[in-house]
Structure formats: structure tokens, C-alpha cells
Amino acid sequence: MERIEQVSELPASWPLTAAVFGASGGIGAALCAALAAGGTQVIHAGSRRGEGPSLAGVRPFAFDLADEASIAAAAKAMRDAPPEWVIVATGVLTLADGTGPERTYKRLDPAAMAEVFALNTIGPALIAKHVLPLMPRGKPFTFAALSARVGSISDNRLGGWHSYRASKAALNMLLRNFALEMARTHPDSVIVGLHPGTVDSTLSAPFQSGLPDGQLTMPGDAAANLLGVLSRVTPAQSGRVFDFRGEEVPA
């Protein structure tokens, strides 16, 4: 497995413009703050309510993962000046009605599975559908989506969490597909998945008890780690999934 080397000097690249889909979540808000702190001048911050962090350069917009028209409208608003980095910081582990990840196949429910896939797989794919066509040829750009180590098929030794695992595995496959397709016309493009680790957020809150000391990461630290990885990933590494340390997650 490949590793993105950490270096002490300034990052190899840093965007002047960026977009974060899912900016109201713990990681999304922290990503906006870290981008602003790093010098990003324009940050399109998307959430369902159209609210974003109160930071210089933040431009809030509204979108809904389950509403393709809202995603298309958000992308259209960025058409004249496409962001250099687009980060999809969305995802669900426990549904709004309290339905959590299935620990056994006996708990599979088609409606719950469909909702998990809609939010974890189809929604990010639709963002890519409408954002990637904006990207100019001959210029670097990065598209990243939050994934998870449990989406790795070869690294799956425990089973369970069926819909969540499968939705992330499917997301990883789509990112690989998008990377291969974009490389034909945009050789400077980077499309990757990112595993942030276990972050202190609403998503992980029901599953934090019993975690070993040091395994839970604060959102600000997670954001800094992920942006550090993105600043060093190259087009040759496009289509892969990397964790917060810069280590490749096996397929």
C-alpha cells in the first residue's frame, strides 16, 4: 500500500478557492475553518439550510443530497469560477429515525438500506456528476469525498454494519471510476476518498463508548490531517482512498 509522505515545509498545493458539501457537520465546519486558516480566499459552504460558518470568504449555499436539482443549482452557481478543491463531507451511519448499522444480516431492511445508499453513495455521486464538468482542462483540481476504512473489502475481518460498509465500498468504486474517466481529458485531476478516522461528531457519538484512549480525534485535528493529505496527493494517486495519516486504504 502506498503512503503519502508528510513533510515539514509548506504544502505542495493549497487552494485559493474551495467548496465543502456538508459544511454544517462537525468535520465539514472544521474543514471550512482549516481552509480559511490556510489562506483559501473563497469557500463555498453547502448545507441543507444554506448556512455556513461565520468566517471571512465563506459563501453559504443550500443543497440536499436527496434532491438532484438542488445539487445542480449549487454547481451552476460556481460555474463561472469553479473551485480548485471540492470536498464532499457528508455521510450517515445512524439514520434520523435512530436506525443504526446492522450487526447481522437478520436485521437487513430494504428501506433503511436504500436510505443509507442514497446518502452515502448516490448523493456524492450526483455531486460529482454536476461539479466535475465545471473543471477546466489543463489546470489542477481535486475532488474528494469522505469514505471509511470499513468500506475496504479486503480489510473486512469482522463483518456486520452491512449497509454502511457496502455504501462506502460502492462510493470507493465510483471514485475510482470517476478518476479513470477524468484522467483521459484532465490529466492534472485528483479524485480520492478520505478516511478521517473516528472523529468526535454526531455520526460517531453513539459508538464512542469503549474506544481506546487516543482513538477519538477532534474535528479540527481531523480537518487538518485530511487537508494535509489533499495538499500532497498527486494525479498518479487519483482513484484511491487514503486515511488521515496519508496511508492508502486497501480496496
Secondary structure, DSSP 4 states (H G I P E B T S, - for coil): --BPPP-SSS-S---SEEEEETTTSHHHHHHHHHHHHHT-SEEEEEETT----S-TTEEEEE-BTTBHHHHHHHHHHTTTS--SEEEE----SS-TTS----SSGGG--HHHHHHHHIIIIIHHHHHHHHHGGGSPTTS-EEEEEE--GGG-STT--S---HHHHHHHHHHHHHHHHHHHHHHTT-TTEEEEEEE--EESSTTTGGG-TTPPTT-EE-HHHHHHHHHHHHTT--GGGTT-EEETTSBBPP-
